[in-house]
């Protein structure tokens, strides 16, 4: 690996840490965690400035503007995992309702890498994304109102190995037939969407936009 390639990898890694610090400072209420995230932020900003030959003030400004620059939609990925004609759903801690495994895309991961990570963290299953089933604009579907603009990418995933083992981010998990769906977390998915995704999963080459 060349020095240029190594430098690029380090820069991408530091950008991921910078994003983690930003997320932590946005959500934590624990004063000790605030101090840790601030230290993570300051150290990462200094390293980014040194490696990119940028002024530290410029890097600090970029950090503060991470969510304040040109507004673009957030990206939500969901895994369509089907076994014995049943779909995998996870019970969310936030509202005690059910959704396909997934969540916001993290910086430093591609969409497909994100869904592999999310399914493993939430369900304990190692999966392989097979194909994209749909790319939907949340505002064009029957979700509760959301101030954010969100694009939802749904991947058909095959189980590679593992058994269902719900992680700390969820309350429960299971495989459900269409006639036995539990109460759904409507901010994340609707019954109509799940039915459409199962239909698309059975149609090779099909993909739905909007």
C-alpha angles and dihedrals in degrees: 000000000000124000089249092054092046091050090051092050091050091049091051091048092050091048088055091051089047090054091049090053091050091049092047093050090048095054112023122095096180109107092212091054090048089057091049093049091047090052090047089050096049095045093047093047091052092050092046091052092050096046096044095042088235130141112264090230089058092052092047090050090050090051092053091047096050090111097025104061126091103334116243132168120275115241122233120187125199130188120224101206114177127187125172090352091304128113126229115244130179126209108234121225093216098063104003089239132118136262143157109272114270144082144179118343113253121223112256096036129089116233091259092047089050093055092048088053094045096049091049094047094047103034107017091237125130107220139181118220106233102183144329111267099185146353109207135182105227091215091062094057133069098268125133112271115283127191089212126077108235134187114201119207115193119199127196104226133193121212109244098179145329139065128262106280114161115224131221092271093068141047101218144341142201148148116268136190120225090255093055105044114152122225104301129225095240095196086063106034142348131216090247090055093049091050091049093048092052088050091050091047089061094050112075113222095014120134130167126211128198 
